Amino acid sequence: MLPPELPPLPALTRAEGELIDRYLDVADLLGRINPAHHGDTYRGLRAAQALVAKAIELRDALALMHQRGETELHAPTLARALRVLDGERRTARVTIPAPSDG
């Protein structure tokens, strides 16, 4: 049996697609660094080192959009793209988890 088909990505410019990809890369790394989650310091260190390069790529994606005259972020469309790419799960690791009863 095949897994359920994901909804299609909304139509994005190449720069918007790059922005979404780089944003999720940064969110994934921040989730690995988050001290509110279990993990070891080496894993966090490696993620922090990679974060520098990914932050530069995110900045460059936004700069390219701005240079091309894409001066507004179309939040509903970009949010749909983030949902299709599992952005809710991926960004959840950046937040502080709810306290556990125990």
Secondary structure, 3 states (H helix, E strand, C coil): CCCCCCCCCCCCCHHHHHHHHHHHHHHHHHHHHCCCCCCCHHHHHHHHHHHHHHHHHHHHHHHHHHHCCCCCCCHHHHHHHHHHCCHHHHHHCCCCCCCCCC
